[in-house]
Amino acid sequence: MGTRTGSHREVELSAAERVPVRTVFLVGFMGAGKSSVGRALSLRLGWGFEDLDDRIQASEGRSVGQIFRESGETGFRRAEADALRELVGEPVSSPRVVGLGGGAFVQAENAALLARTQAPIVFLDASVDELFRRCQQENVERPLRQDRERFRQLHEARRPHYMTGTVRVETTGKSVDAVAAEVAHHLGIAW
């Protein structure tokens, strides 16, 4: 059974709400596991996986960090919206999992675009302390990961947006494979 998250509560998705899933979008704050869980989920299901940041980097010919340094956050958000529009506009020939950057779903234009797809939007959640710890351990450039207090403020500002997703999955203390299995279970996808 899946859960729909709304107003900070969870309700079961009815059988009528479940339609064959062709695309699953993973959202959440930096360090939530969108890329690692997305890859594990797609591998286990035999689906494709796309990381929106990878698409942006390929299109722009530079890293996310370079885009932030050279074009600012506004330039990055513009490239992100363009990449998401392109991705959503493509025909879906086979099922896929798409990992979005931490700020993508927070942008109203992107959230509206994703809502129109009617695809499940899975919020991978964890405590801010856990997310900060994960980000410190990763060897990944994260332009908006600054000091702990700024990290906490950004998380607090974004979390209400993530909570509007279709399903919320808590990731704290769980392995990547366990989270991927839980996502599949919530969406009614055979694991």
C-alpha positions in Angstrom: 0.0 0.0 0.0 1.2 3.5 -0.8 0.9 6.6 1.2 0.0 10.0 0.1 1.5 12.8 2.0 -0.5 15.9 2.6 -0.7 18.4 5.4 2.0 16.4 7.2 -0.2 13.3 7.4 -0.2 10.1 5.5 -3.2 8.2 4.0 -3.3 5.0 2.0 -3.5 5.2 -1.8 -6.5 3.3 -2.9 -6.3 0.7 -5.7 -8.2 3.2 -8.0 -5.4 5.8 -7.5 -2.8 3.3 -8.6 -2.2 3.3 -12.3 0.7 1.6 -14.2 3.7 3.6 -13.3 6.0 4.7 -16.2 8.0 7.3 -14.4 8.8 7.8 -10.7 10.3 11.2 -9.6 12.5 11.2 -6.4 12.6 14.5 -4.5 14.2 15.5 -1.3 16.9 17.6 0.3 20.6 17.2 -0.5 21.9 13.9 1.0 18.5 12.3 1.0 19.6 9.5 -1.4 17.8 10.5 -4.6 20.6 9.4 -6.8 21.7 6.3 -4.9 18.1 5.1 -4.2 17.1 5.9 -7.8 20.0 3.8 -9.2 19.2 0.9 -6.9 15.5 1.1 -7.6 16.0 1.2 -11.4 18.5 -1.6 -11.3 16.3 -3.9 -9.3 13.2 -3.1 -11.4 15.1 -3.2 -14.7 14.0 0.4 -15.4 16.1 3.3 -16.7 17.5 5.9 -14.3 18.2 9.6 -15.0 19.7 12.1 -12.6 18.5 15.5 -13.6 21.8 17.1 -12.5 23.6 14.8 -15.0 21.3 16.0 -17.8 21.9 19.6 -16.8 25.7 19.1 -16.8 25.7 17.4 -20.2 23.5 20.1 -21.7 25.6 23.0 -20.2 29.0 21.3 -20.7 30.0 22.1 -17.1 29.5 20.9 -13.6 26.7 22.0 -11.3 29.4 23.8 -9.2 30.7 25.6 -12.3 27.2 26.7 -13.3 26.6 28.1 -9.8 30.0 29.9 -9.8 29.7 31.3 -13.4 25.9 31.8 -13.8 24.7 32.0 -10.2 21.8 30.1 -8.7 19.4 31.9 -11.1 21.3 30.6 -14.1 21.3 27.1 -12.7 17.6 27.1 -11.9 16.9 28.2 -15.5 19.0 25.4 -16.9 17.3 23.0 -14.4 13.8 24.1 -15.6 14.8 23.7 -19.2 16.2 20.2 -18.6 13.1 19.1 -16.7 10.8 20.4 -19.4 12.8 18.5 -22.0 12.8 15.3 -19.9 9.0 15.5 -19.3 8.4 16.3 -22.9 10.1 13.1 -24.2 8.1 10.1 -25.0 8.5 7.4 -22.3 9.3 4.2 -24.1 10.2 2.2 -21.0 9.7 2.8 -17.3 12.2 5.1 -15.6 13.2 6.6 -12.3 14.2 10.2 -12.2 16.2 11.8 -9.4 15.8 15.5 -9.1 18.2 18.0 -7.5 17.3 19.2 -4.0 15.9 22.5 -5.2 14.1 21.4 -8.4 10.8 20.5 -6.8 10.8 23.7 -4.7 10.5 25.8 -7.8 6.8 26.5 -8.5 7.2 26.0 -12.3 8.8 22.6 -11.9 6.3 21.4 -9.3 3.4 22.4 -11.5 5.0 20.6 -14.5 5.5 17.4 -12.5 2.0 17.6 -11.2 0.7 17.6 -14.8 2.6 14.4 -15.5 0.5 12.6 -12.8 3.6 10.5 -12.1 4.3 9.6 -8.5 6.6 12.0 -6.7 8.4 10.3 -3.9 9.9 12.4 -1.1 12.9 10.8 0.5 13.1 12.2 4.0 15.6 12.2 6.8 16.4 14.5 9.8 18.4 17.6 9.0 21.3 16.3 11.2 21.4 13.0 9.3 21.3 14.8 5.9 24.2 17.1 7.0 26.2 14.1 8.2 25.7 12.3 4.9 26.7 15.4 2.9 29.9 15.8 5.0 30.9 12.2 4.2 30.3 12.5 0.5 32.9 13.6 -2.0 30.4 15.6 -4.0 30.4 19.3 -4.7 27.2 20.8 -3.3 27.1 24.6 -4.0 24.4 25.3 -1.4 25.9 23.1 1.4 27.4 25.7 3.6 27.6 25.8 7.4 25.3 23.7 9.6 23.0 26.7 10.4 22.5 27.7 6.7 22.0 24.1 5.8 19.3 23.8 8.5 17.5 27.0 7.4 17.5 25.8 3.7 16.1 22.4 4.8 13.4 24.1 6.9 12.4 26.3 3.9 12.3 23.5 1.4 10.7 20.7 3.5 7.1 21.9 3.2 7.4 21.7 -0.6 8.7 18.2 -0.5 5.8 17.2 1.8 3.4 17.9 -1.1 4.8 14.8 -2.9 2.7 11.7 -3.5 4.6 9.5 -1.1 7.0 10.2 1.8 9.7 7.6 2.7 11.8 8.0 5.8 15.4 7.1 5.0 17.2 7.6 8.3 19.0 4.4 9.5 18.0 2.4 6.4 20.2 1.0 3.6 19.8 2.2 0.1 18.3 -1.2 -0.9 15.8 -1.1 2.0 14.7 2.4 0.9 14.4 1.4 -2.7 12.3 -1.6 -1.7 10.1 0.6 0.5 9.5 3.0 -2.5 8.5 0.1 -4.7 6.2 -1.2 -2.0 4.5 2.2 -1.5 3.9 2.5 -5.2 2.5 -1.0 -5.6 5.4 -2.1 -7.8 6.4 -5.7 -7.5 9.8 -6.0 -5.9 
